[in-house]
Amino acid sequence: MRQEGVSVRNVGDVITFSPPFIITRTEIDRIVMDLRDAVRKELTK
């Protein structure tokens, strides 16, 4: 997600992300969907 301009990291059992200060609802939706897909992928390993 960093390639898309979003910094993602974990703090203990919490996932934090830092999108750009100027962001649209569509971009937020995409970040959430991408994060969901990444978590699902890791859980199915």
Summary of the structure (lengths in Angstrom):
residues: 45
radius of gyration: 11.1
end to end distance: 19.8
largest distance: 34.8
contacts: 87
relative contact order: 0.19
helix: 49%
strand: 22%
